[in-house]
Amino acid sequence: MSKQRYAYCPPCGNKIPAPEGADIVHCPQCAMRLRVAGAEIEVSGHSADEVRSVAESMLASLLNRSGETAEATIGSQIDRPITESATAMQRPEVSVFVSHSTQDIAWIEADLIPLLRSIGIVPWYSRDDIRTTEYWERQILTALRKCDWFLIVLSSRSAESEWVKDELHWAIANRANRIIPVLIDRCDLHDFHIRLSRIEYADWVSDRDEAREKIREILAGGLTEKSR
């Protein structure tokens, strides 16, 4: 009798059974290509540093889920091979609730989610554009309570969303010191909440690179704090 083998998808947390004899499987949720034999993963990015950061974070999560330890060689997509101890890369997970308008989902999935995952952050965001009070209480409120940080995407679209405003009100009451506003479109901050203008935001409109670095710095501090 052959032993069932699995592949683990770190971003989605899925455990995917591999057909007998298959070395490659795809995550049904994110379509990531995963190699069963050797637990190899494919990573792409805009720079060598980004590729390395994403690969290290994903590998650490994968090994945590499988209960294994190993020496990881990362380097097929970058200038030179980089060998790190997988056990040294393990760290507590920090999660971020992303509050947004569904009209901004393309930017979120193309720019924000890859950035968060590249620094080992677990993002939670909703793709549903139809919500009810029951849905908010059952799904959104549960996710808000579980997440360490609250990131709000500020745009003219989200300024018109009552759901975004509800989520922000919850965060100000419950995560007052862990709110990260990210401005991707010019809008009036007072349209969201009277206290939002007191919180420093990452300005993606004026300087994308500076905004990315600001988000990294804030959440890196969260990772350090949680590992203590």
URWO-V358238 format. One record per backbone hydrogen bond with DSSP energy under -0.5 kcal/mol. NH is the residue of the N-H (numbers start at 1). CO is the residue of the C=O. If there is no record, write none. Layout:
nh = {NH:NH}
co = {CO:CO}
This chain:
nh = {5:7:9:10:13:14:16:16:17:18:22:25:27:31:34:34:35:36:36:39:40:40:42:51:52:53:54:55:56:57:58:59:60:61:62:63:64:65:66:67:68:72:72:73:74:74:78:82:84:84:86:86:88:89:89:90:90:94:96:97:98:98:99:99:104:105:108:109:110:111:112:113:115:116:117:118:119:119:120:121:122:123:124:131:136:137:138:139:140:141:143:144:145:146:147:148:149:150:151:152:152:153:154:154:155:159:160:161:162:165:166:167:168:169:170:171:172:173:174:175:178:180:181:181:182:183:184:184:185:189:191:192:193:196:198:199:202:203:204:204:205:207:211:212:213:214:215:216:217:218:219:220:221:222:223:224:225:226:227:228:228}
co = {18:16:14:8:9:9:7:14:15:5:19:34:32:27:25:32:40:23:34:36:35:37:33:47:48:49:50:51:52:53:54:55:56:57:58:59:60:61:62:63:63:70:84:71:72:82:75:74:72:82:70:84:85:85:86:86:87:120:122:149:96:124:97:151:101:102:104:105:106:107:107:108:111:112:113:114:115:116:117:116:94:121:96:129:132:133:134:135:135:136:139:140:141:142:143:95:95:178:97:150:180:99:152:182:153:155:157:158:160:161:162:163:164:165:166:167:168:169:170:171:175:150:179:200:152:202:154:182:154:187:188:189:189:193:195:196:181:201:183:202:183:203:207:208:209:210:211:212:213:214:215:216:217:218:219:220:221:222:223:224:225}
